[in-house]
Amino acid sequence: MATNSDRRRRESDRERRQAAIQRQRSRAVRRRKLMAAGIAVVVVLAGFAGFLGARDTRTSSTTTTAPTTTSTALPADGVTPVPAAPGATLTGPTPCPAEDGSSARTTRFASAPSTCIDTDRFLRARFSTTAGDFTVQLNPRLAPQTVNTFVVLARYHYYDGQPLTSVRTRGSFSFGMAFTGGGGEPGFAIPGEVPAGGTVFTPGSLSMAPASTSNGIGGRLVLATFEAAPGNDQNVTPLGIMLDGDETLAAIDALASRTGLPTMPVSIRSITIATGGTIS
């Protein structure tokens, strides 16, 4: 028969076993917590390393700049532009040319034309050149007399055959020079319509440059190209902005040399003028 001391001994043994089991459970729980904490640290460190890598990539991508063409990297010289052959000469007042382009090619004029366009409507000038085509939208409201003069000259085919005379890399290029057997200007000059606040030269903006032999505007065309365009001469009259022809703009810009002459001959084949919508 079990005595009280036996019962107490068995209870004490049972308590010791339960305590040991509890200690084992507690150690297992602590091990799981430590493992979970270690995994979390690894994940955080990995994420932080990824963040640093991404930041380095972003930093390097934002600070890396595209190489620019320097003047020393350009060809040393270009080719001398070939003058366009002269056309007919008008000795009296300049009548408005036919809108369908059927007027005879004329390159010398005794006087500036009267107004031959609707100054309340946009016009589109389609340039066909030996380097490609492009279209410019003209806004007569900005420079009515200059836009009118350009349209009259274009419809008289004054610009047909006129060569590319200069290319300033990433800045601008120009068409127009002396004709064989005569001066390069059309024979008259008009007052410039230079904006009082200056001109913003966006890529493809078309302007008419001052005459070389007299005061005023003389017919030479200048197109702005790329990031060096803000350095273009401000003493020009803006005519409009290019609507299409980015590839042509880039192709002509690539012909720059250190002397400013184009590295290959380019000329205007024709300019076609069309009337557009009403200016609001």
Contacts in CASP RR format, 6 or more apart in sequence:
PFRMAT RR
TARGET T0000
AUTHOR 0000-0000-0000
METHOD contacts of the structure
MODEL  1
MATNSDRRRRESDRERRQAAIQRQRSRAVRRRKLMAAGIAVVVVLAGFAG
FLGARDTRTSSTTTTAPTTTSTALPADGVTPVPAAPGATLTGPTPCPAED
GSSARTTRFASAPSTCIDTDRFLRARFSTTAGDFTVQLNPRLAPQTVNTF
VVLARYHYYDGQPLTSVRTRGSFSFGMAFTGGGGEPGFAIPGEVPAGGTV
FTPGSLSMAPASTSNGIGGRLVLATFEAAPGNDQNVTPLGIMLDGDETLA
AIDALASRTGLPTMPVSIRSITIATGGTIS
68 170 0 8 1.000
69 169 0 8 1.000
69 170 0 8 1.000
69 256 0 8 1.000
71 169 0 8 1.000
71 258 0 8 1.000
72 258 0 8 1.000
74 169 0 8 1.000
74 256 0 8 1.000
74 257 0 8 1.000
74 258 0 8 1.000
75 257 0 8 1.000
75 258 0 8 1.000
75 263 0 8 1.000
76 257 0 8 1.000
76 258 0 8 1.000
76 259 0 8 1.000
77 257 0 8 1.000
77 258 0 8 1.000
77 259 0 8 1.000
77 261 0 8 1.000
78 257 0 8 1.000
78 259 0 8 1.000
78 260 0 8 1.000
78 261 0 8 1.000
78 262 0 8 1.000
78 263 0 8 1.000
79 261 0 8 1.000
79 262 0 8 1.000
79 263 0 8 1.000
79 264 0 8 1.000
79 265 0 8 1.000
80 261 0 8 1.000
81 163 0 8 1.000
81 164 0 8 1.000
81 165 0 8 1.000
81 177 0 8 1.000
81 261 0 8 1.000
81 262 0 8 1.000
81 265 0 8 1.000
81 267 0 8 1.000
82 163 0 8 1.000
82 265 0 8 1.000
82 267 0 8 1.000
83 163 0 8 1.000
83 177 0 8 1.000
83 178 0 8 1.000
83 179 0 8 1.000
83 180 0 8 1.000
84 107 0 8 1.000
84 160 0 8 1.000
84 161 0 8 1.000
84 162 0 8 1.000
84 163 0 8 1.000
84 176 0 8 1.000
84 177 0 8 1.000
84 179 0 8 1.000
84 180 0 8 1.000
84 267 0 8 1.000
85 161 0 8 1.000
85 179 0 8 1.000
85 180 0 8 1.000
86 107 0 8 1.000
86 108 0 8 1.000
86 179 0 8 1.000
86 180 0 8 1.000
86 181 0 8 1.000
86 182 0 8 1.000
87 105 0 8 1.000
87 106 0 8 1.000
87 107 0 8 1.000
87 108 0 8 1.000
87 179 0 8 1.000
88 104 0 8 1.000
88 105 0 8 1.000
88 106 0 8 1.000
88 107 0 8 1.000
88 108 0 8 1.000
89 106 0 8 1.000
89 107 0 8 1.000
89 108 0 8 1.000
89 109 0 8 1.000
90 106 0 8 1.000
90 108 0 8 1.000
90 109 0 8 1.000
90 110 0 8 1.000
91 110 0 8 1.000
92 110 0 8 1.000
92 111 0 8 1.000
93 110 0 8 1.000
93 111 0 8 1.000
93 114 0 8 1.000
94 109 0 8 1.000
94 110 0 8 1.000
94 111 0 8 1.000
94 112 0 8 1.000
94 113 0 8 1.000
94 114 0 8 1.000
94 152 0 8 1.000
94 188 0 8 1.000
95 113 0 8 1.000
96 113 0 8 1.000
96 114 0 8 1.000
96 116 0 8 1.000
96 152 0 8 1.000
97 103 0 8 1.000
97 116 0 8 1.000
97 152 0 8 1.000
97 155 0 8 1.000
97 156 0 8 1.000
98 155 0 8 1.000
99 155 0 8 1.000
99 273 0 8 1.000
99 275 0 8 1.000
101 155 0 8 1.000
101 157 0 8 1.000
101 272 0 8 1.000
103 155 0 8 1.000
103 156 0 8 1.000
103 157 0 8 1.000
104 156 0 8 1.000
104 157 0 8 1.000
105 156 0 8 1.000
105 157 0 8 1.000
105 158 0 8 1.000
105 160 0 8 1.000
106 156 0 8 1.000
106 157 0 8 1.000
106 158 0 8 1.000
107 156 0 8 1.000
107 158 0 8 1.000
107 179 0 8 1.000
107 186 0 8 1.000
108 182 0 8 1.000
108 186 0 8 1.000
108 187 0 8 1.000
109 186 0 8 1.000
109 187 0 8 1.000
109 188 0 8 1.000
110 187 0 8 1.000
110 188 0 8 1.000
111 188 0 8 1.000
112 149 0 8 1.000
112 188 0 8 1.000
112 189 0 8 1.000
112 190 0 8 1.000
113 148 0 8 1.000
113 149 0 8 1.000
113 152 0 8 1.000
115 144 0 8 1.000
115 148 0 8 1.000
116 148 0 8 1.000
116 151 0 8 1.000
116 152 0 8 1.000
117 123 0 8 1.000
117 140 0 8 1.000
117 147 0 8 1.000
117 148 0 8 1.000
117 151 0 8 1.000
117 275 0 8 1.000
118 140 0 8 1.000
118 275 0 8 1.000
119 140 0 8 1.000
119 141 0 8 1.000
119 144 0 8 1.000
119 147 0 8 1.000
119 148 0 8 1.000
120 140 0 8 1.000
120 141 0 8 1.000
120 278 0 8 1.000
120 279 0 8 1.000
121 140 0 8 1.000
121 275 0 8 1.000
121 276 0 8 1.000
121 277 0 8 1.000
121 278 0 8 1.000
121 279 0 8 1.000
122 137 0 8 1.000
122 138 0 8 1.000
122 139 0 8 1.000
122 140 0 8 1.000
122 275 0 8 1.000
122 276 0 8 1.000
122 277 0 8 1.000
122 278 0 8 1.000
122 279 0 8 1.000
123 137 0 8 1.000
123 138 0 8 1.000
123 140 0 8 1.000
123 147 0 8 1.000
123 151 0 8 1.000
123 273 0 8 1.000
123 274 0 8 1.000
123 275 0 8 1.000
123 276 0 8 1.000
124 135 0 8 1.000
124 136 0 8 1.000
124 137 0 8 1.000
124 138 0 8 1.000
124 243 0 8 1.000
124 273 0 8 1.000
124 274 0 8 1.000
124 275 0 8 1.000
124 276 0 8 1.000
125 135 0 8 1.000
125 136 0 8 1.000
125 138 0 8 1.000
125 150 0 8 1.000
125 151 0 8 1.000
125 154 0 8 1.000
125 206 0 8 1.000
125 271 0 8 1.000
125 272 0 8 1.000
125 273 0 8 1.000
126 133 0 8 1.000
126 135 0 8 1.000
126 271 0 8 1.000
126 272 0 8 1.000
126 273 0 8 1.000
126 274 0 8 1.000
127 133 0 8 1.000
127 134 0 8 1.000
127 135 0 8 1.000
127 136 0 8 1.000
127 268 0 8 1.000
127 271 0 8 1.000
128 268 0 8 1.000
128 269 0 8 1.000
128 270 0 8 1.000
128 271 0 8 1.000
128 272 0 8 1.000
129 164 0 8 1.000
129 248 0 8 1.000
129 252 0 8 1.000
129 266 0 8 1.000
129 267 0 8 1.000
129 268 0 8 1.000
129 269 0 8 1.000
130 265 0 8 1.000
130 266 0 8 1.000
130 267 0 8 1.000
130 269 0 8 1.000
131 164 0 8 1.000
131 248 0 8 1.000
131 251 0 8 1.000
131 252 0 8 1.000
131 255 0 8 1.000
131 266 0 8 1.000
132 245 0 8 1.000
132 247 0 8 1.000
132 248 0 8 1.000
132 251 0 8 1.000
133 245 0 8 1.000
133 248 0 8 1.000
134 204 0 8 1.000
134 242 0 8 1.000
134 243 0 8 1.000
134 244 0 8 1.000
134 245 0 8 1.000
134 248 0 8 1.000
134 249 0 8 1.000
135 242 0 8 1.000
135 243 0 8 1.000
135 244 0 8 1.000
135 245 0 8 1.000
136 204 0 8 1.000
136 206 0 8 1.000
136 239 0 8 1.000
136 240 0 8 1.000
136 241 0 8 1.000
136 242 0 8 1.000
136 243 0 8 1.000
137 240 0 8 1.000
137 241 0 8 1.000
137 242 0 8 1.000
137 243 0 8 1.000
138 147 0 8 1.000
138 150 0 8 1.000
138 151 0 8 1.000
138 206 0 8 1.000
138 239 0 8 1.000
138 240 0 8 1.000
139 147 0 8 1.000
139 239 0 8 1.000
139 240 0 8 1.000
139 279 0 8 1.000
140 147 0 8 1.000
140 148 0 8 1.000
140 279 0 8 1.000
141 279 0 8 1.000
142 193 0 8 1.000
142 195 0 8 1.000
142 238 0 8 1.000
142 239 0 8 1.000
142 240 0 8 1.000
143 192 0 8 1.000
143 193 0 8 1.000
143 237 0 8 1.000
143 238 0 8 1.000
143 239 0 8 1.000
144 193 0 8 1.000
145 190 0 8 1.000
145 191 0 8 1.000
145 192 0 8 1.000
145 193 0 8 1.000
146 190 0 8 1.000
146 192 0 8 1.000
146 193 0 8 1.000
146 208 0 8 1.000
146 217 0 8 1.000
146 237 0 8 1.000
146 239 0 8 1.000
147 239 0 8 1.000
149 190 0 8 1.000
149 208 0 8 1.000
149 217 0 8 1.000
149 219 0 8 1.000
150 208 0 8 1.000
150 219 0 8 1.000
150 221 0 8 1.000
150 239 0 8 1.000
151 273 0 8 1.000
153 159 0 8 1.000
153 186 0 8 1.000
153 219 0 8 1.000
154 271 0 8 1.000
154 272 0 8 1.000
154 273 0 8 1.000
155 273 0 8 1.000
157 270 0 8 1.000
158 186 0 8 1.000
159 175 0 8 1.000
159 176 0 8 1.000
159 221 0 8 1.000
159 268 0 8 1.000
159 270 0 8 1.000
159 271 0 8 1.000
160 268 0 8 1.000
160 269 0 8 1.000
160 270 0 8 1.000
160 271 0 8 1.000
161 267 0 8 1.000
161 268 0 8 1.000
161 269 0 8 1.000
162 175 0 8 1.000
162 176 0 8 1.000
162 177 0 8 1.000
162 267 0 8 1.000
162 268 0 8 1.000
163 175 0 8 1.000
163 176 0 8 1.000
163 177 0 8 1.000
163 265 0 8 1.000
163 266 0 8 1.000
163 267 0 8 1.000
163 268 0 8 1.000
164 173 0 8 1.000
164 174 0 8 1.000
164 175 0 8 1.000
164 252 0 8 1.000
164 255 0 8 1.000
164 262 0 8 1.000
164 265 0 8 1.000
164 266 0 8 1.000
164 267 0 8 1.000
165 174 0 8 1.000
165 175 0 8 1.000
165 176 0 8 1.000
165 177 0 8 1.000
165 220 0 8 1.000
165 261 0 8 1.000
165 262 0 8 1.000
166 173 0 8 1.000
166 174 0 8 1.000
166 260 0 8 1.000
166 261 0 8 1.000
166 262 0 8 1.000
167 173 0 8 1.000
167 252 0 8 1.000
167 253 0 8 1.000
167 255 0 8 1.000
167 256 0 8 1.000
167 257 0 8 1.000
167 260 0 8 1.000
167 261 0 8 1.000
167 262 0 8 1.000
168 225 0 8 1.000
168 228 0 8 1.000
168 232 0 8 1.000
168 256 0 8 1.000
168 260 0 8 1.000
169 228 0 8 1.000
169 253 0 8 1.000
169 256 0 8 1.000
170 225 0 8 1.000
170 226 0 8 1.000
170 227 0 8 1.000
170 228 0 8 1.000
170 229 0 8 1.000
170 253 0 8 1.000
171 201 0 8 1.000
171 224 0 8 1.000
171 225 0 8 1.000
171 226 0 8 1.000
171 227 0 8 1.000
171 228 0 8 1.000
171 229 0 8 1.000
171 231 0 8 1.000
171 232 0 8 1.000
171 253 0 8 1.000
172 201 0 8 1.000
172 222 0 8 1.000
172 223 0 8 1.000
172 224 0 8 1.000
172 225 0 8 1.000
172 229 0 8 1.000
172 232 0 8 1.000
173 222 0 8 1.000
173 223 0 8 1.000
173 225 0 8 1.000
173 252 0 8 1.000
173 253 0 8 1.000
173 255 0 8 1.000
173 262 0 8 1.000
174 209 0 8 1.000
174 220 0 8 1.000
174 221 0 8 1.000
174 222 0 8 1.000
174 223 0 8 1.000
175 220 0 8 1.000
175 221 0 8 1.000
175 267 0 8 1.000
175 268 0 8 1.000
176 184 0 8 1.000
176 219 0 8 1.000
176 220 0 8 1.000
176 221 0 8 1.000
177 184 0 8 1.000
177 220 0 8 1.000
178 184 0 8 1.000
183 213 0 8 1.000
185 211 0 8 1.000
185 212 0 8 1.000
185 213 0 8 1.000
185 214 0 8 1.000
185 218 0 8 1.000
185 219 0 8 1.000
186 218 0 8 1.000
186 219 0 8 1.000
188 218 0 8 1.000
189 211 0 8 1.000
189 214 0 8 1.000
189 215 0 8 1.000
189 216 0 8 1.000
189 217 0 8 1.000
189 218 0 8 1.000
190 216 0 8 1.000
190 217 0 8 1.000
190 218 0 8 1.000
191 216 0 8 1.000
191 217 0 8 1.000
192 210 0 8 1.000
192 216 0 8 1.000
192 217 0 8 1.000
192 237 0 8 1.000
193 217 0 8 1.000
193 237 0 8 1.000
194 234 0 8 1.000
194 235 0 8 1.000
194 236 0 8 1.000
194 237 0 8 1.000
195 238 0 8 1.000
198 234 0 8 1.000
199 205 0 8 1.000
199 207 0 8 1.000
199 232 0 8 1.000
199 234 0 8 1.000
199 236 0 8 1.000
199 238 0 8 1.000
201 224 0 8 1.000
201 229 0 8 1.000
201 230 0 8 1.000
201 231 0 8 1.000
201 232 0 8 1.000
202 224 0 8 1.000
202 229 0 8 1.000
202 241 0 8 1.000
203 224 0 8 1.000
203 225 0 8 1.000
203 226 0 8 1.000
203 229 0 8 1.000
203 242 0 8 1.000
203 246 0 8 1.000
203 249 0 8 1.000
204 223 0 8 1.000
204 224 0 8 1.000
204 225 0 8 1.000
204 241 0 8 1.000
204 242 0 8 1.000
204 249 0 8 1.000
205 223 0 8 1.000
205 224 0 8 1.000
205 229 0 8 1.000
205 238 0 8 1.000
205 240 0 8 1.000
205 241 0 8 1.000
205 242 0 8 1.000
206 221 0 8 1.000
206 222 0 8 1.000
206 223 0 8 1.000
206 238 0 8 1.000
206 239 0 8 1.000
206 240 0 8 1.000
206 241 0 8 1.000
206 242 0 8 1.000
207 221 0 8 1.000
207 222 0 8 1.000
207 223 0 8 1.000
207 224 0 8 1.000
207 236 0 8 1.000
207 237 0 8 1.000
207 238 0 8 1.000
207 239 0 8 1.000
208 217 0 8 1.000
208 218 0 8 1.000
208 219 0 8 1.000
208 220 0 8 1.000
208 221 0 8 1.000
208 222 0 8 1.000
208 236 0 8 1.000
208 237 0 8 1.000
208 239 0 8 1.000
209 217 0 8 1.000
209 218 0 8 1.000
209 219 0 8 1.000
209 220 0 8 1.000
209 221 0 8 1.000
209 222 0 8 1.000
209 233 0 8 1.000
209 235 0 8 1.000
209 236 0 8 1.000
210 216 0 8 1.000
210 217 0 8 1.000
210 218 0 8 1.000
210 235 0 8 1.000
210 236 0 8 1.000
211 217 0 8 1.000
211 218 0 8 1.000
211 219 0 8 1.000
211 220 0 8 1.000
212 218 0 8 1.000
212 220 0 8 1.000
217 237 0 8 1.000
222 232 0 8 1.000
222 233 0 8 1.000
222 236 0 8 1.000
223 242 0 8 1.000
223 249 0 8 1.000
224 232 0 8 1.000
225 249 0 8 1.000
225 252 0 8 1.000
225 253 0 8 1.000
226 253 0 8 1.000
242 249 0 8 1.000
252 262 0 8 1.000
252 266 0 8 1.000
255 262 0 8 1.000
255 263 0 8 1.000
255 264 0 8 1.000
255 266 0 8 1.000
256 262 0 8 1.000
256 263 0 8 1.000
257 263 0 8 1.000
END
